[in-house]
Amino acid sequence: MSDSLSRLVEAVRSAGVDIAPGYCEYVRLAFAIANDCGEAGREGFIALCSLSVKFNREKAERLFSNSLKKGDHRIHLGTAFHLGEPAGASKPPPQYARK
């Protein structure tokens, strides 16, 4: 897991905030992490999703696998940080910031 993703996971866990409460956010989070972290981001994605009352590990694993294969390549880790703002996640490093 990248340092940036680790930082986001820690901020979200500390705050205990569900940063992907709806399906749209959930999918965007999967694409963002899969695109920029690849397979190494899987556990970070699972950790972020596990804070939801609707969390289902099997479905999360399947979504992440699909995101690795067919993800929206316009979405990057900056999106995950944007979703993490309510948890007090700091801004992403410059290479992940939106342009």
N, C-alpha and C positions, 0 to 999 in steps of 0.2 A: 504494500500500500504506500502511495506517495506521502511525503511529508505534509503536503497541502491537504490531502484527503484525511490524513490522520488528525490534523488540526481541526478540520471541520467536524469529524466524528466526535472528537473530545468535547468541542464546544456544544454540540447538540446533545450529547449524553449528559453533560453537566447541567444543561438547562432543562433536560427532560421534555423537549418540545418535539412534537410530530411535525416535521418540515414537509411532509408529503401527504397531507390529509385527504386529498382527492386523487382520483385516477390520473388526471392530467399531470399533476405534480409528480406523482409516483413514476410515471413513464419518463417524464423529462429528467428526473433524477437518475434513472437507470441509464438513459442515453448519455447523459453528461459524464457519468463515471465510467461507463464502458468505453466511450470514445477516447477519453484522455488517460485512463488508467489500465484499460484492458482487463484481462483476467485478474490481475493483481488488485483490482478495485472491488472484486466481488464481496469480500468480507466487510469492507467499508459500507457498501450498499446495503448489505443485510443488517449491519449494525444500525444504520440510519433508519431503515424501514421498521426495525423491531420495536421502535417506540410507539408505533401505531396500534390502536386497539384492534384494528382489522388485520394485523400482521399474520401472514401465512408463509412460512419459510419456503415451502414447496413452490408456491406461486411466485414468490420473490426470486427464487433461483431460476425458474423458468423464464421470467421476464428478463432477468439479467443475461441469461444465455442468448435469448432472442435479440437483445440489444447489441450484444457482441457481433452477431451475424448480420442483422438488418437495421441497425440503429440509424437514427436521424443524425447524420454527420455534421449538421449545422449547430448542434447543441454541445457545449463543452463544460468543463468543470466550473467555469464562472457561473453557470446556471445553478449548479449545486450550492455555491456560496450565496447566491441571491436567495435561493429557497431557505438557506440557513440563517438569514439575517434576523428573523424573529428569535433565534436562539442565541444571538449575540456573536455569531461567527464573524470573524474579521474578514476583510476583503481578500479576494484571491490574489495570488502573486500575479505580476503584470502579464505573464504569458497566458494566463487564463481569463484575464479581464475582457469584458465585452468591448468590441471596437465600434 
